[in-house]
Amino acid sequence: MKLIPKDDFQEELVIRPLHSGDIYASFQFRTLWDTDFMRENKVSHYRLFPKSLGQVISKFSVRELHISFTQGYWRTMQWGQPFIPSPPGAELWVWFQDSVTDVDATWKELTNVLSGIFCASLNFIDSTNTVQPSASFKPLGIGNVTDHSFLRYATLPREIVCTENLTPWKKLLPCGSKAGLAVLLKSEKLFHSSFHSQAVHIRSVCQDWQCKTTSWELRQTVNSVFDLHNSGQAKREWSLFKMFSRTLTEACPLASSSKLYIDITDNPQGEQFELSPATSLLSQAVVLGDRRTFSVYDLTQETTFGSVRSLNLLIRWKSNEGEMLRPLLHAERYVAGYGLQTGEIHTLMYNNHPYRSFPVLLLDSVPWYLRLYIHTLSVTSKGKDNKPSYIHYEPSKDRVKPHLLEMLIQLPPNSVTEVTVQFERALLKWTEYPPDPNHGFYVGSSVISSLVPSTVAMDTNSTRERPLFSSFFPCKEESSYFVRIYTEPLLVNLPTPDFSMPYNVICLTCTVVAVGYGSLYNLLTRSFQIEEPNPGLAKRIANVIRKMRGVPPL
């Protein structure tokens, strides 16, 4: 009898009421499979793990794959830190196995395949927007990989996320959008939010604390923020039906765990908002360095849905008081300068911790048509120079590869660190401009990675039962937690020629050719003959009358 590899599927939804009256909803679907895609005999039997992604892992020898599609910008100072961050647009970074001989060719073929799977513009990823980071984007799964030549990272900041991307994403789920939490993912409601992001993360993880055997983990996430005003809410009251136009009626039959979490940390006595229906099941978890309390609704239990066989969770606000704690790490970026020749890129990193400093790793990928002047690079904190302890810079090559700048910077406590670098705009060929050149050119977000000091000691035992949203980023230090944040993408104007001149020349040339050639053709081919015109009906009747009267005809 052939042994079938063990697989497991879990789903959960986390809802965090924000003090602004908005709602943060985070879906996570995790599929674990005890199999080996790298063996000689190809895997042929698929049950819960999607076959399309399994074939991608096997064919392209993928160690880790992380892809996200995001519409909108995550407002850290208003919403706090997300569970899994992502930049605006599309982001893709992949670790390949050591057996890959030509990483660039494999990367190019992989992007084209993923473009077809997710119905996205990933085929526009090429050498001009792909970088090979030297320190950022360490593997999130098992294995201590130090050779970054097998890592590729690229972003498409202008990628638009729509239903065409959500539909193939939902088809990767074991139950699709027919049962479980995925029934709430209705496109017309999800895309009407202020921020929405969908992602797919594939990595290898340990099966037990001894890590003798490994499993492949597929984690699909959807993060969305429903705005109080954009959603047309007349009062601060939310429900599953108002957010998603659906209610929960059952868990996914193939899921071993299906839970709904409501963050009630800031509402210990029900002073801020009221939950209906109430639940006595509570859970605590350490999330982003803070111990949070959640009300838990287990969808696998029949009593959760009550007698109506439907769960429509209602959140009714009572008070507007209370403030959210400021995130310890925050960043933003903007373009300065005047004219269309030179400019400056300013990156601001905020350390809001009152007494502790910590290092951050900054990664910048700048397109080749912005020619950086690295000798103008300056890092200042509290009005003083802040010398980075590590700098890695790879200059760009016109129409071949972008700039890559990585720096390890120590952020002093309660300070703002500013990174400034000047650049010069290049003049492109007229065929390299997009159809709307006056809109501008997008520059991808800066990536900031750091171990931020934690207020509580984290539990590093990965085998304990805990929520999915608290266990994605690995961290072995109890005094800190890992955070990755993204700045805003930049929109830069380049010197743009007058595209109306070629149009005017083409119109004038066509007019001259049409008039000249048309006249000459008529003279050469047309023949002229004199014909007696036929009298009209009125004239013939008049001649008959004149003839009867003896008058000469007309």
C-alpha positions as CSV (number, residue, x, y, z in Angstrom):
1,M,0.0,0.0,0.0
2,K,1.4,3.4,-1.0
3,L,1.7,5.9,1.9
4,I,0.2,9.3,1.2
5,P,2.1,12.2,2.6
6,K,0.5,14.0,5.5
7,D,-1.0,17.4,4.8
8,D,-2.9,19.9,7.0
9,F,-4.9,23.0,6.3
10,Q,-5.7,25.8,8.8
11,E,-7.6,29.1,8.3
12,E,-8.2,32.1,10.5
13,L,-9.4,35.7,10.4
14,V,-8.1,38.4,12.8
15,I,-10.2,41.6,13.2
16,R,-8.6,44.5,15.0
17,P,-10.9,47.6,15.6
18,L,-8.8,50.7,15.2
19,H,-9.3,53.9,17.3
20,S,-10.1,55.9,14.2
21,G,-13.2,53.8,13.7
22,D,-11.7,51.7,10.9
23,I,-11.4,48.0,10.9
24,Y,-8.3,45.9,10.1
25,A,-9.1,42.4,8.8
26,S,-6.4,39.9,8.2
27,F,-7.0,36.5,6.6
28,Q,-4.4,33.7,6.8
29,F,-4.7,30.3,5.2
30,R,-1.8,27.8,5.9
31,T,-1.3,24.5,4.1
32,L,1.4,22.2,5.5
33,W,2.6,19.2,3.5
34,D,5.1,16.5,4.5
35,T,6.7,15.9,1.1
36,D,9.9,16.5,-0.8
37,F,9.6,18.3,-4.1
38,M,13.3,18.0,-4.9
39,R,13.4,14.2,-5.1
40,E,14.0,12.4,-8.4
41,N,10.5,10.9,-8.6
42,K,8.2,13.8,-9.2
43,V,5.2,14.4,-6.9
44,S,2.1,13.3,-8.7
45,H,-0.6,13.1,-5.9
46,Y,-1.9,16.4,-4.7
47,R,-4.7,16.8,-2.1
48,L,-4.6,20.1,-0.3
49,F,-1.4,21.7,-1.7
50,P,-2.1,23.4,-5.1
51,K,-0.6,21.5,-8.0
52,S,0.4,24.6,-9.9
53,L,2.6,25.9,-7.1
54,G,4.0,22.4,-6.4
55,Q,5.1,22.1,-10.0
56,V,6.7,25.6,-9.8
57,I,8.7,24.5,-6.8
58,S,9.9,21.3,-8.4
59,K,10.7,22.7,-11.9
60,F,12.6,25.8,-10.8
61,S,14.2,24.4,-7.6
62,V,12.7,27.0,-5.4
63,R,13.8,27.2,-1.8
64,E,11.5,30.1,-0.8
65,L,9.0,32.2,-2.7
66,H,7.2,35.3,-1.5
67,I,4.9,37.3,-3.7
68,S,2.4,40.1,-2.8
69,F,-0.1,42.3,-4.7
70,T,-1.0,45.5,-2.8
71,Q,-3.3,48.4,-3.5
72,G,-2.9,51.4,-1.3
73,Y,-0.3,52.4,1.3
74,W,-0.2,51.1,4.9
75,R,-0.4,54.1,7.3
76,T,1.8,52.9,10.2
77,M,1.2,55.9,12.5
78,Q,-2.6,55.5,12.3
79,W,-3.0,51.7,12.0
80,G,0.1,50.3,13.8
81,Q,2.2,47.5,12.3
82,P,0.6,44.9,10.0
83,F,1.1,41.2,10.7
84,I,2.8,40.7,7.3
85,P,3.9,43.9,5.6
86,S,4.0,44.5,1.8
87,P,4.8,47.5,-0.4
88,P,2.4,49.1,-2.9
89,G,2.2,47.3,-6.2
90,A,3.7,43.9,-6.7
91,E,6.7,42.4,-4.8
92,L,8.5,39.2,-5.6
93,W,11.6,37.7,-3.9
94,V,12.8,34.1,-4.3
95,W,15.5,32.0,-2.9
96,F,16.7,29.2,-5.3
97,Q,18.3,25.9,-4.4
98,D,22.1,25.5,-4.7
99,S,21.5,23.1,-7.6
100,V,20.4,26.0,-9.9
101,T,23.3,26.8,-12.4
102,D,21.9,29.8,-14.2
103,V,19.9,31.8,-11.6
104,D,19.1,34.8,-13.9
105,A,17.6,32.5,-16.6
106,T,15.6,30.6,-14.1
107,W,14.4,33.8,-12.5
108,K,13.2,35.1,-15.9
109,E,11.3,32.0,-16.7
110,L,9.8,31.8,-13.2
111,T,8.4,35.4,-13.4
112,N,6.7,34.5,-16.7
113,V,5.1,31.4,-15.2
114,L,3.9,33.3,-12.1
115,S,2.6,36.0,-14.4
116,G,0.3,33.5,-16.0
117,I,-0.7,31.8,-12.7
118,F,-1.7,35.1,-11.0
119,C,-2.8,36.9,-14.1
120,A,-0.4,39.8,-13.3
121,S,2.2,41.8,-15.1
122,L,5.1,40.0,-13.6
123,N,6.5,39.3,-17.0
124,F,7.7,43.0,-17.0
125,I,10.3,42.0,-14.3
126,D,13.7,41.9,-16.0
127,S,17.3,42.9,-15.2
128,T,16.4,46.6,-15.1
129,N,14.3,46.2,-12.0
130,T,15.8,43.1,-10.4
131,V,18.5,43.3,-7.6
132,Q,20.5,40.8,-5.6
133,P,20.5,42.0,-2.0
134,S,23.6,41.2,0.1
135,A,22.1,41.4,3.6
136,S,18.4,41.9,3.4
137,F,15.7,39.3,2.9
138,K,17.2,36.4,4.8
139,P,15.3,33.1,4.4
140,L,12.3,32.9,6.6
141,G,12.3,29.1,6.6
142,I,14.9,26.6,7.8
143,G,18.4,26.5,6.5
144,N,21.2,29.0,7.1
145,V,21.9,30.2,3.6
146,T,24.7,32.7,3.2
147,D,25.2,32.7,-0.6
148,H,23.0,35.6,-1.7
149,S,23.7,34.8,-5.4
150,F,20.7,32.5,-5.2
151,L,18.4,35.4,-4.1
152,R,16.5,37.7,-6.4
153,Y,14.3,40.6,-5.5
154,A,12.0,42.8,-7.7
155,T,9.1,45.2,-7.4
156,L,6.5,46.7,-9.7
157,P,5.3,49.7,-7.8
158,R,2.7,50.6,-10.5
159,E,1.0,47.2,-10.6
160,I,-2.8,47.5,-10.2
161,V,-4.6,44.8,-8.2
162,C,-8.0,43.8,-9.4
163,T,-10.4,40.8,-9.5
164,E,-8.2,39.1,-12.1
165,N,-5.6,38.7,-9.4
166,L,-7.9,37.7,-6.6
167,T,-9.7,34.9,-8.6
168,P,-6.6,32.7,-9.2
169,W,-5.5,33.4,-5.7
170,K,-8.7,32.0,-4.3
171,K,-8.5,28.9,-6.5
172,L,-5.3,27.9,-4.7
173,L,-7.3,27.3,-1.5
174,P,-8.5,23.7,-0.9
175,C,-12.1,24.9,-0.5
176,G,-11.8,27.8,-2.9
177,S,-14.3,30.5,-2.1
178,K,-17.2,28.0,-1.6
179,A,-16.8,27.3,2.1
180,G,-14.9,28.6,5.2
181,L,-13.5,32.0,5.7
182,A,-12.9,32.5,2.0
183,V,-16.6,33.1,1.3
184,L,-16.0,36.6,2.8
185,L,-13.5,37.5,0.1
186,K,-16.0,39.3,-2.2
187,S,-14.2,41.4,-4.7
188,E,-16.6,44.4,-4.9
189,K,-16.3,44.8,-1.1
190,L,-12.6,43.9,-0.7
191,F,-11.5,46.3,-3.4
192,H,-13.6,49.1,-2.0
193,S,-11.4,49.3,1.1
194,S,-8.7,51.9,1.9
195,F,-6.0,49.2,1.8
196,H,-5.9,45.6,0.6
197,S,-3.1,43.2,0.0
198,Q,-3.0,39.6,-1.0
199,A,0.1,37.5,-0.8
200,V,1.5,33.9,-1.2
201,H,4.5,32.7,0.9
202,I,6.1,29.3,0.4
203,R,8.9,28.1,2.6
204,S,10.1,24.9,4.4
205,V,9.5,24.6,8.1
206,C,10.2,22.1,10.9
207,Q,7.7,19.5,11.8
208,D,8.7,19.3,15.5
209,W,11.0,21.0,17.9
210,Q,13.9,18.6,17.0
211,C,13.6,19.5,13.3
212,K,14.5,16.1,12.1
213,T,11.9,16.3,9.3
214,T,10.7,19.2,7.4
215,S,7.4,20.2,5.7
216,W,6.5,22.7,3.0
217,E,4.4,25.6,4.2
218,L,2.1,27.5,1.9
219,R,0.7,30.6,3.6
220,Q,-1.9,32.7,1.8
221,T,-2.8,36.0,3.3
222,V,-5.2,38.9,2.7
223,N,-5.0,42.1,4.7
224,S,-7.5,44.9,4.3
225,V,-8.5,48.1,6.1
226,F,-12.1,49.2,5.8
227,D,-12.4,52.9,6.1
228,L,-15.3,54.3,8.1
229,H,-16.1,57.1,5.6
230,N,-15.3,55.3,2.3
231,S,-17.6,52.4,3.2
232,G,-20.6,54.8,3.7
233,Q,-21.0,54.0,7.4
234,A,-23.3,56.5,9.0
235,K,-22.2,55.5,12.5
236,R,-19.3,53.6,14.1
237,E,-20.8,50.2,13.8
238,W,-19.4,47.2,11.9
239,S,-20.5,43.7,11.2
240,L,-19.3,40.9,8.9
241,F,-22.2,41.6,6.6
242,K,-21.5,45.3,6.3
243,M,-17.8,44.6,5.6
244,F,-18.1,41.6,3.3
245,S,-21.8,41.4,2.3
246,R,-21.6,37.8,3.6
247,T,-21.9,35.9,6.9
248,L,-20.2,32.8,8.0
249,T,-22.2,29.6,7.9
250,E,-19.5,26.9,8.2
251,A,-15.8,26.1,8.3
252,C,-13.9,24.7,5.4
253,P,-14.6,20.9,5.7
254,L,-10.9,20.2,4.8
255,A,-9.6,22.5,7.5
256,S,-8.3,21.1,10.8
257,S,-8.6,24.5,12.4
258,S,-10.9,27.5,11.5
259,K,-11.0,30.4,14.0
260,L,-12.0,34.0,14.1
261,Y,-10.0,36.3,16.4
262,I,-11.2,39.7,17.7
263,D,-8.5,41.9,19.3
264,I,-10.0,43.2,22.6
265,T,-6.7,44.3,24.2
266,D,-7.8,47.9,24.3
267,N,-11.3,46.9,25.4
268,P,-10.8,44.9,28.6
269,Q,-14.2,45.8,30.3
270,G,-16.1,46.6,27.1
271,E,-15.7,50.3,27.5
272,Q,-14.6,51.0,23.9
273,F,-16.9,48.7,21.9
274,E,-19.3,45.9,22.3
275,L,-19.1,42.5,20.7
276,S,-22.2,40.6,19.6
277,P,-22.6,37.6,19.9
278,A,-20.3,37.4,22.9
279,T,-17.9,34.5,23.5
280,S,-16.2,33.3,26.7
281,L,-13.2,31.8,24.8
282,L,-10.2,34.1,25.2
283,S,-6.6,33.7,24.0
284,Q,-3.4,35.6,24.5
285,A,-0.6,35.9,22.0
286,V,2.6,37.9,21.7
287,V,2.3,39.9,18.5
288,L,5.0,42.4,17.4
289,G,6.5,42.6,20.8
290,D,3.2,43.2,22.6
291,R,1.0,40.8,24.5
292,R,-2.5,41.0,23.0
293,T,-5.8,39.5,24.1
294,F,-8.3,38.1,21.6
295,S,-11.9,36.8,21.7
296,V,-11.9,33.5,19.8
297,Y,-14.8,32.1,17.7
298,D,-14.1,28.4,16.7
299,L,-15.9,27.8,13.5
300,T,-15.5,24.0,13.8
301,Q,-18.0,24.0,16.8
302,E,-21.7,24.0,16.0
303,T,-22.5,26.2,19.0
304,T,-20.6,29.1,17.4
305,F,-23.2,29.7,14.8
306,G,-26.2,29.4,17.2
307,S,-29.7,28.4,16.2
308,V,-29.7,30.5,13.0
309,R,-26.7,28.6,11.5
310,S,-25.1,31.9,10.7
311,L,-22.4,34.0,12.4
312,N,-22.7,37.8,11.8
313,L,-20.3,39.4,14.2
314,L,-21.3,42.9,15.3
315,I,-18.9,45.5,16.7
316,R,-20.7,48.5,18.2
317,W,-18.5,51.4,19.4
318,K,-19.3,53.1,22.7
319,S,-16.5,55.6,23.1
320,N,-14.1,57.6,21.0
321,E,-11.5,58.0,23.8
322,G,-8.2,56.2,23.8
323,E,-5.0,56.5,21.7
324,M,-3.0,53.9,19.9
325,L,0.6,53.4,21.0
326,R,3.0,54.8,18.5
327,P,5.0,52.1,16.6
328,L,8.6,52.1,17.7
329,L,9.9,52.1,14.1
330,H,8.4,54.3,11.4
331,A,9.8,55.5,8.1
332,E,8.8,57.8,5.2
333,R,10.5,59.1,2.0
334,Y,10.1,62.0,-0.4
335,V,11.8,63.7,-3.4
336,A,13.2,67.2,-3.0
337,G,14.9,69.6,-5.4
338,Y,13.6,71.8,-8.2
339,G,13.7,71.6,-12.0
340,L,14.0,68.5,-14.1
341,Q,17.8,67.9,-13.9
342,T,18.9,67.3,-10.3
343,G,17.0,66.2,-7.2
344,E,17.4,64.6,-3.8
345,I,15.9,61.5,-2.2
346,H,15.2,61.9,1.5
347,T,14.5,58.9,3.7
348,L,13.4,59.5,7.3
349,M,13.5,56.8,9.9
350,Y,11.9,57.3,13.3
351,N,13.0,55.6,16.5
352,N,10.2,56.3,19.0
353,H,11.7,54.2,21.8
354,P,12.5,56.5,24.7
355,Y,15.8,55.1,25.8
356,R,17.0,52.2,23.6
357,S,18.8,52.4,20.3
358,F,18.8,49.6,17.7
359,P,20.2,49.0,14.2
360,V,18.2,49.0,11.0
361,L,19.1,47.6,7.6
362,L,18.0,49.9,4.8
363,L,17.7,48.7,1.2
364,D,17.1,51.0,-1.8
365,S,16.6,49.9,-5.4
366,V,16.7,52.9,-7.7
367,P,16.1,52.7,-11.5
368,W,19.0,53.4,-13.8
369,Y,17.5,56.6,-15.2
370,L,18.0,58.3,-11.8
371,R,21.8,58.6,-11.7
372,L,22.8,58.6,-8.1
373,Y,25.7,60.7,-6.8
374,I,26.9,58.4,-4.0
375,H,29.5,61.0,-2.9
376,T,26.6,63.2,-1.7
377,L,25.2,60.4,0.5
378,S,24.7,61.7,4.1
379,V,23.2,60.1,7.2
380,T,22.3,62.4,10.1
381,S,20.7,61.8,13.5
382,K,19.9,64.7,15.9
383,G,21.8,67.1,13.7
384,K,25.0,65.0,13.8
385,D,26.6,62.6,11.3
386,N,25.7,59.0,11.7
387,K,28.2,56.8,10.0
388,P,26.7,53.5,8.8
389,S,28.6,50.4,10.0
390,Y,27.9,48.6,6.7
391,I,27.5,49.9,3.2
392,H,27.0,47.9,0.1
393,Y,26.5,49.7,-3.2
394,E,26.2,48.4,-6.8
395,P,26.1,51.1,-9.4
396,S,23.5,50.9,-12.2
397,K,24.1,50.3,-15.8
398,D,22.0,52.1,-18.4
399,R,19.2,49.9,-19.6
400,V,20.7,46.8,-17.9
401,K,20.4,47.0,-14.1
402,P,19.3,49.4,-11.3
403,H,21.2,50.9,-8.4
404,L,21.4,48.8,-5.2
405,L,22.2,50.5,-1.9
406,E,22.2,48.7,1.4
407,M,23.2,50.3,4.7
408,L,23.3,49.2,8.4
409,I,22.5,52.2,10.5
410,Q,22.2,52.6,14.3
411,L,19.1,54.6,15.2
412,P,19.6,56.6,18.5
413,P,16.7,56.6,21.0
414,N,13.8,59.0,20.4
415,S,15.3,60.4,17.2
416,V,14.8,60.9,13.5
417,T,17.5,59.7,11.2
418,E,17.6,61.2,7.7
419,V,19.4,59.6,4.7
420,T,19.9,62.0,1.8
421,V,21.4,61.3,-1.7
422,Q,21.4,63.5,-4.8
423,F,20.6,62.2,-8.3
424,E,20.4,63.4,-11.9
425,R,17.6,62.6,-14.2
426,A,18.5,60.9,-17.5
427,L,17.0,61.7,-20.9
428,L,15.4,58.6,-22.3
429,K,14.9,57.7,-25.9
430,W,11.5,58.7,-27.3
431,T,10.6,55.0,-27.7
432,E,11.3,54.3,-24.0
433,Y,8.6,56.6,-22.6
434,P,5.2,55.1,-21.5
435,P,2.0,56.1,-23.1
436,D,1.4,58.7,-20.3
437,P,4.9,60.1,-19.8
438,N,3.6,63.2,-18.0
439,H,2.2,61.1,-15.2
440,G,5.8,60.3,-14.0
441,F,7.9,57.3,-13.3
442,Y,7.6,55.2,-10.2
443,V,10.4,54.3,-7.9
444,G,9.9,51.3,-5.6
445,S,9.6,51.6,-1.8
446,S,12.6,51.5,0.5
447,V,12.8,48.3,2.6
448,I,13.8,48.7,6.3
449,S,14.5,45.6,8.4
450,S,15.2,45.6,12.1
451,L,15.1,43.8,15.4
452,V,13.0,46.2,17.5
453,P,13.1,46.0,21.3
454,S,10.2,44.1,22.7
455,T,8.1,44.9,25.8
456,V,7.6,41.3,26.6
457,A,9.6,38.1,26.3
458,M,8.6,36.1,23.2
459,D,8.0,32.4,23.3
460,T,10.3,30.8,20.7
461,N,8.7,27.3,20.9
462,S,7.3,26.8,17.5
463,T,5.5,23.6,18.4
464,R,3.0,25.2,20.8
465,E,-0.5,25.9,19.7
466,R,-0.7,29.5,18.8
467,P,-2.4,31.8,16.2
468,L,-0.9,31.9,12.7
469,F,-0.6,35.7,12.6
470,S,1.9,35.6,15.5
471,S,4.4,33.1,14.0
472,F,5.5,34.2,10.5
473,F,8.8,36.0,11.1
474,P,11.3,33.9,13.0
475,C,13.2,35.5,15.9
476,K,15.5,33.8,18.4
477,E,16.0,36.7,20.7
478,E,13.5,37.2,23.5
479,S,14.3,40.9,24.0
480,S,13.4,41.9,20.5
481,Y,11.2,41.1,17.5
482,F,11.7,41.3,13.8
483,V,10.0,44.1,11.8
484,R,10.1,44.9,8.1
485,I,8.5,48.1,7.0
486,Y,8.2,49.8,3.6
487,T,8.2,53.5,2.7
488,E,6.0,55.2,0.1
489,P,6.9,54.7,-3.5
490,L,8.2,57.8,-5.3
491,L,6.7,59.4,-8.3
492,V,9.5,61.2,-10.3
493,N,9.1,63.4,-13.4
494,L,11.7,63.0,-16.1
495,P,12.5,65.5,-18.9
496,T,9.8,64.7,-21.4
497,P,10.0,65.8,-25.1
498,D,7.1,67.4,-27.0
499,F,5.4,64.3,-28.4
500,S,3.0,66.5,-30.4
501,M,5.8,67.4,-32.8
502,P,6.1,64.0,-34.4
503,Y,2.3,63.9,-34.6
504,N,2.3,67.3,-36.4
505,V,5.0,66.2,-38.8
506,I,3.2,63.0,-39.6
507,C,-0.1,64.8,-40.2
508,L,1.6,67.5,-42.4
509,T,3.4,64.8,-44.4
510,C,0.3,62.7,-44.9
511,T,-1.6,65.8,-46.0
512,V,1.0,66.9,-48.5
513,V,1.3,63.4,-49.9
514,A,-2.4,62.9,-50.1
515,V,-3.0,66.3,-51.9
516,G,0.0,66.0,-54.3
517,Y,-0.4,62.4,-55.2
518,G,-4.1,62.7,-55.4
519,S,-4.0,65.6,-57.9
520,L,-1.3,64.0,-60.0
521,Y,-3.2,60.7,-60.1
522,N,-6.4,62.5,-61.2
523,L,-4.6,64.3,-64.0
524,L,-3.0,61.0,-65.3
525,T,-6.1,58.8,-65.2
526,R,-9.2,61.0,-65.5
527,S,-10.6,61.8,-69.0
528,F,-12.7,64.9,-69.8
529,Q,-15.7,64.7,-72.2
530,I,-18.3,67.3,-73.2
531,E,-21.9,66.0,-72.7
532,E,-25.2,67.7,-73.5
533,P,-27.0,68.0,-70.3
534,N,-30.4,66.3,-70.2
535,P,-33.2,68.9,-69.6
536,G,-35.1,68.5,-66.4
537,L,-38.7,67.6,-66.0
538,A,-39.8,71.2,-65.4
539,K,-37.9,72.4,-68.5
540,R,-39.5,69.7,-70.7
541,I,-43.0,70.6,-69.6
542,A,-42.3,74.2,-70.2
543,N,-41.0,73.5,-73.8
544,V,-44.2,71.5,-74.5
545,I,-46.4,74.4,-73.4
546,R,-44.3,76.9,-75.4
547,K,-44.5,74.7,-78.5
548,M,-48.3,74.5,-78.2
549,R,-48.4,78.3,-78.0
550,G,-46.0,78.7,-81.0
551,V,-43.2,80.1,-78.9
552,P,-39.6,79.0,-79.5
553,P,-38.4,76.4,-76.9
554,L,-36.0,77.3,-74.1
